[in-house]
Structures are given as C-alpha cells and as structure tokens.
Amino acid sequence: MVEMSGDFSLTLPVMLAVAIASTISRALSYGTIYTTKLLRRGTDIDRTAPWRALQDMKLADVMRPFRPALPVPPDGGTPAAQGVSPDGNGTRPGPEAIPGPVTYRHDPQALFASESLGQTLRQLEVYGHDGLPVLSADGQQIQGWATSAGVLRALARQISGTHDETAQAQAAAEWDHVDGKAALRHPPTPLPGYQVIEIAITDDSPAAGRNLRDVRWPPASTLVSVLRGRRLHAPDPDFTLAPGDRVSLLIPAPTDSPSRNPDGRGREHTASH
C-alpha cells in the first residue's frame, strides 16, 4: 500500500493495525494460518524447542545427588568400606546381610555430570533400566544417580507443551561403534570398582514390611532405587518395602566377580526380568 500510494504516513497506522490484529488473533486462537501446518507436523515455534532443552540442560541439573559423594577407586580397585544408608550418608549399618535373593548383577555404565540430557537419555535407554551413576568431571567421585524418569520429569518441566515427536527426532542416537550389537550388550565405559545388584523382596524376606532405614544392607553399598511394579522410586529412608519390590544397590565389585569377562566387561543374570 505504501509503495503504491507513496504515502509513507501510512506506515505507522498499518503497523499498529497489524499489531492489534495479531493480539486479537492470539486471544481467540492458538497460532496463525502459517503456524497451524507446523503444529500439525509436531513443531511449535512458540515454545522452547526440545532439541535445545536436550542439549542445554546438563545431567548435573537433574541427577539425585549422593551426600557425601562416593570415591572412585584408582586403577579399578575396590573402594574401602564406608557403610550404607538409604540417603547415602555413609553411616555403617552393621553386619553384612542381604534381605533377599540377588536377581541381577552387572557393571554399570558411567555418566558424567557435564553430559547433555540427550546423551544421558540414550545411555539410560540402553544400559540403565534402574538408573546409572554420575561421575564428577575428573572421574574421581560418584556424585549422584540418574534415572530415565528423573530426566523426563526435568524435560517436561522445561519444555511443557512441546510435542513428543520433536523430542524423539532430536534425541536420535548415532553410534560410532564398529560392532553395534556388542555395544548394546556391554557398556563402553563401565564404572571401575563398582557393580549394581538388584535384590528381590520376597514374602519371607526380613525386609518385607520394613522401612529402608531399618533394613541392614551390605557394607559399603549405596541404595539407588526401588522398583515397585513398573514405577521406579527414589530410596526414601521412610519407604516401606513390600513383597515383589526390587531394590537396586551400588556395591564394590568383588575382585573375583564372575560377571567380569577377560576384557573387564560383562554381566551376570541370576533371574530373568
């Protein structure tokens, strides 16, 4: 209109009319005729992009911290016994006792607190059905524990309202391993000196009906999660165990562990899930 009439005095009124029209349009409906097609494809340009959240947020922002942090033994040795408590505060629980059969034992993949949530989710999907330990930047301490549920809750808070399709597309993994099947069977960088065991709470278990804080766990172990049904719970000291629960602990790896192969990696299944 301005170009056709040559009347530049119309510029400000036209801009004002467009601004008012946009405000009324947003009040009446979400998006415009231009953004509607993008919304149908799962892209919402008016909200935080999922790929930005996956790359910008770090694992340190969403992990459950250990207080105090656990030491990583040098050269893959066994850490000194420090006792265990449900919140990982290092208190000694008493004589060694396992209140149920060990149904699962494996070498956990190690994550770093500085890793993005995109990389974290990929590794949790492949290696961490019950979560994974989080190392400090120098690899000398285990600072906390990360679970898929915790990461997803953090993402949901960060990108509330964004479509799942966009997040899934941006979280696509690209593996650079020569043998992809071997990479799925064994963590490429297992945590030195530790293993994760899962204990099944049975009807006749001494832990059934008791709070986590009241159960004697193996020395030098740290409770990391409790699986009840399909829901993974944080090891709250006041959590009451019931038959069917599965408790995961981070324990020092025995030097003669049968789960280790000659290449230092491996896993042992004592019962199927």
C-alpha positions as CSV (number, residue, x, y, z in Angstrom):
1,M,0.0,0.0,0.0
2,V,2.8,2.4,0.9
3,E,4.7,1.5,-2.3
4,M,1.6,2.0,-4.5
5,S,0.5,5.3,-2.9
6,G,3.9,6.7,-2.0
7,D,2.3,7.9,1.2
8,F,4.8,6.9,4.0
9,S,2.5,8.5,6.6
10,L,0.5,5.2,6.4
11,T,3.5,3.1,7.8
12,L,2.8,3.6,11.5
13,P,-1.0,3.1,11.2
14,V,-0.5,-0.1,9.3
15,M,2.0,-1.4,11.8
16,L,-0.4,-0.6,14.6
17,A,-3.3,-2.3,12.8
18,V,-1.2,-5.5,12.3
19,A,-0.2,-5.5,16.0
20,I,-3.8,-5.2,17.1
21,A,-4.9,-7.9,14.7
22,S,-2.2,-10.3,15.9
23,T,-3.1,-9.7,19.6
24,I,-6.8,-10.4,18.9
25,S,-5.9,-13.5,16.9
26,R,-3.8,-14.9,19.7
27,A,-6.6,-14.2,22.2
28,L,-9.1,-16.1,20.0
29,S,-6.9,-19.0,18.8
30,Y,-3.5,-20.5,19.3
31,G,-1.2,-19.9,16.3
32,T,-1.9,-18.5,12.8
33,I,-2.7,-20.0,9.5
34,Y,1.1,-20.2,8.9
35,T,1.9,-21.9,12.1
36,T,-1.0,-24.3,12.1
37,K,0.6,-26.5,9.4
38,L,3.8,-26.7,11.5
39,L,1.7,-27.6,14.6
40,R,0.1,-30.5,12.7
41,R,3.6,-31.8,12.0
42,G,4.6,-31.6,15.6
43,T,6.5,-28.3,15.6
44,D,5.6,-25.5,17.9
45,I,7.8,-22.5,17.1
46,D,6.2,-20.5,20.0
47,R,7.6,-22.8,22.7
48,T,11.0,-24.0,23.8
49,A,12.5,-26.3,21.2
50,P,13.0,-29.8,22.6
51,W,16.4,-30.2,21.0
52,R,17.6,-27.0,22.8
53,A,16.5,-28.4,26.1
54,L,18.2,-31.8,25.4
55,Q,21.4,-30.1,24.6
56,D,21.4,-27.1,27.0
57,M,20.4,-28.9,30.2
58,K,23.1,-31.0,31.9
59,L,22.9,-34.1,33.9
60,A,24.1,-32.3,37.0
61,D,20.8,-30.4,36.9
62,V,18.6,-33.5,37.2
63,M,20.5,-36.2,39.0
64,R,19.8,-37.2,42.6
65,P,23.0,-36.2,44.5
66,F,24.9,-38.5,46.9
67,R,25.8,-36.8,50.1
68,P,28.7,-37.3,50.6
69,A,30.0,-38.3,47.1
70,L,31.4,-41.8,46.8
71,P,35.1,-42.2,45.8
72,V,36.1,-44.0,42.6
73,P,39.0,-46.3,43.4
74,P,42.2,-45.8,41.3
75,D,43.0,-48.4,38.7
76,G,39.7,-50.1,39.0
77,G,40.3,-51.4,42.6
78,T,37.8,-51.9,45.3
79,P,36.7,-48.9,47.4
80,A,37.1,-49.0,51.1
81,A,34.0,-50.0,53.1
82,Q,32.1,-46.9,54.2
83,G,28.8,-48.5,55.2
84,V,25.4,-47.5,53.7
85,S,22.3,-45.7,54.5
86,P,19.2,-45.0,52.4
87,D,20.3,-41.4,51.7
88,G,24.0,-42.4,51.1
89,N,25.3,-40.5,54.1
90,G,28.0,-43.1,54.8
91,T,26.8,-44.5,58.2
92,R,27.6,-48.1,58.9
93,P,24.6,-50.4,59.0
94,G,26.1,-53.3,61.0
95,P,26.9,-56.9,60.0
96,E,26.6,-57.8,56.3
97,A,23.2,-59.1,55.4
98,I,21.2,-59.3,52.2
99,P,17.5,-59.5,52.9
100,G,16.6,-61.4,49.8
101,P,17.9,-63.2,46.7
102,V,20.1,-61.2,44.3
103,T,18.3,-61.4,41.0
104,Y,20.6,-59.2,38.9
105,R,24.2,-58.1,38.9
106,H,26.0,-56.0,36.3
107,D,28.8,-53.5,35.7
108,P,27.1,-50.1,35.4
109,Q,27.8,-47.6,32.6
110,A,29.3,-44.4,34.0
111,L,27.9,-41.0,33.1
112,F,29.4,-37.6,33.7
113,A,27.6,-34.7,35.3
114,S,28.5,-32.4,32.4
115,E,26.8,-34.6,29.8
116,S,23.7,-33.3,28.0
117,L,20.3,-34.8,28.6
118,G,20.2,-36.1,25.0
119,Q,23.3,-38.2,25.6
120,T,22.1,-39.2,29.0
121,L,18.7,-40.5,27.7
122,R,20.4,-42.6,25.1
123,Q,22.6,-44.3,27.6
124,L,19.9,-44.8,30.1
125,E,17.7,-46.4,27.4
126,V,20.5,-48.9,26.5
127,Y,22.3,-49.5,29.8
128,G,20.2,-48.2,32.8
129,H,16.9,-49.9,33.4
130,D,17.4,-49.0,37.1
131,G,19.5,-45.9,36.6
132,L,23.2,-45.1,36.2
133,P,25.9,-43.5,38.4
134,V,27.0,-39.9,37.7
135,L,30.7,-39.1,37.9
136,S,32.4,-35.8,38.6
137,A,34.3,-34.0,35.8
138,D,37.6,-35.5,36.9
139,G,36.1,-39.0,37.3
140,Q,37.2,-39.3,40.9
141,Q,33.8,-39.2,42.6
142,I,30.4,-40.6,42.1
143,Q,28.3,-37.5,42.6
144,G,24.8,-39.0,42.2
145,W,22.3,-41.3,40.4
146,A,20.3,-40.6,37.3
147,T,17.1,-42.3,36.1
148,S,15.1,-42.0,32.9
149,A,12.1,-40.9,35.0
150,G,14.1,-38.1,36.6
151,V,15.4,-36.9,33.3
152,L,12.0,-37.0,31.7
153,R,10.4,-35.1,34.6
154,A,13.0,-32.4,34.2
155,L,12.4,-32.2,30.5
156,A,8.7,-32.0,31.0
157,R,9.1,-29.0,33.3
158,Q,11.5,-27.3,30.8
159,I,9.5,-27.9,27.6
160,S,6.0,-28.3,28.9
161,G,3.6,-28.4,25.9
162,T,6.1,-29.4,23.3
163,H,5.2,-32.3,21.1
164,D,6.8,-35.7,21.7
165,E,7.6,-36.3,18.1
166,T,10.1,-33.4,18.0
167,A,11.8,-34.5,21.1
168,Q,12.1,-38.1,19.8
169,A,13.5,-36.8,16.5
170,Q,16.1,-34.6,18.1
171,A,17.2,-37.4,20.5
172,A,18.1,-39.8,17.7
173,A,21.4,-41.6,18.5
174,E,24.3,-42.0,16.2
175,W,26.6,-44.8,17.4
176,D,30.2,-44.9,16.2
177,H,31.0,-48.4,17.4
178,V,32.2,-50.9,14.9
179,D,30.2,-53.7,16.5
180,G,26.8,-52.2,17.3
181,K,25.4,-55.4,18.9
182,A,28.4,-55.7,21.2
183,A,27.9,-52.0,22.3
184,L,24.4,-52.9,23.4
185,R,25.5,-55.9,25.4
186,H,28.4,-54.2,27.2
187,P,28.8,-50.6,28.4
188,P,31.7,-48.9,26.5
189,T,32.9,-47.2,29.7
190,P,31.9,-49.2,32.7
191,L,32.3,-47.7,36.2
192,P,35.5,-49.0,37.7
193,G,35.3,-50.8,41.1
194,Y,31.5,-50.9,41.4
195,Q,28.6,-53.1,40.3
196,V,24.9,-52.7,40.6
197,I,22.9,-55.5,42.2
198,E,19.1,-55.9,42.3
199,I,17.5,-57.6,45.4
200,A,14.0,-59.1,45.2
201,I,11.9,-58.7,48.3
202,T,10.0,-62.0,48.8
203,D,7.1,-62.9,51.1
204,D,9.5,-64.4,53.6
205,S,12.2,-61.6,53.3
206,P,13.1,-60.0,56.6
207,A,12.9,-56.6,54.8
208,A,9.2,-57.0,53.8
209,G,7.1,-54.5,55.7
210,R,10.0,-52.5,57.0
211,N,11.3,-49.1,56.1
212,L,14.5,-48.8,54.1
213,R,16.3,-47.1,57.0
214,D,15.5,-50.1,59.2
215,V,17.0,-52.8,56.9
216,R,20.6,-54.0,57.2
217,W,22.2,-53.7,53.8
218,P,25.7,-54.9,52.8
219,P,28.5,-52.7,54.0
220,A,30.0,-50.2,51.5
221,S,26.8,-50.3,49.4
222,T,24.5,-47.4,48.5
223,L,20.8,-47.7,47.8
224,V,19.9,-46.2,44.4
225,S,16.3,-47.1,43.6
226,V,13.3,-49.3,44.4
227,L,11.2,-50.8,41.6
228,R,7.6,-51.4,42.5
229,G,5.6,-52.7,39.6
230,R,6.6,-50.5,36.7
231,R,7.3,-47.4,38.8
232,L,10.9,-46.6,39.9
233,H,11.1,-44.9,43.3
234,A,14.0,-43.0,44.9
235,P,15.3,-44.8,48.0
236,D,13.5,-42.6,50.6
237,P,14.5,-43.7,54.1
238,D,10.8,-44.0,55.1
239,F,9.9,-46.0,52.1
240,T,8.1,-49.3,53.2
241,L,9.2,-52.4,51.3
242,A,6.6,-54.9,50.2
243,P,6.9,-58.4,48.6
244,G,7.6,-58.0,44.9
245,D,9.7,-54.9,45.3
246,R,13.2,-54.9,43.7
247,V,15.9,-52.9,45.4
248,S,19.0,-51.8,43.5
249,L,22.2,-51.1,45.3
250,L,25.6,-49.8,44.1
251,I,28.2,-52.1,45.7
252,P,32.0,-52.5,45.4
253,A,32.8,-55.0,42.7
254,P,34.3,-58.3,44.1
255,T,37.8,-59.0,42.7
256,D,36.7,-62.5,41.7
257,S,33.3,-61.4,40.3
258,P,32.0,-64.0,37.8
259,S,30.3,-61.2,35.8
260,R,33.6,-59.9,34.5
261,N,35.0,-61.2,31.2
262,P,38.7,-61.2,30.3
263,D,38.1,-57.8,28.7
264,G,36.9,-56.4,32.0
265,R,33.3,-56.1,31.0
266,G,30.4,-58.4,31.4
267,R,27.2,-59.1,33.3
268,E,25.6,-61.9,35.3
269,H,21.9,-62.8,35.3
270,T,20.6,-64.8,38.2
271,A,17.0,-64.4,37.2
272,S,15.2,-63.1,34.2
273,H,13.1,-59.9,34.4
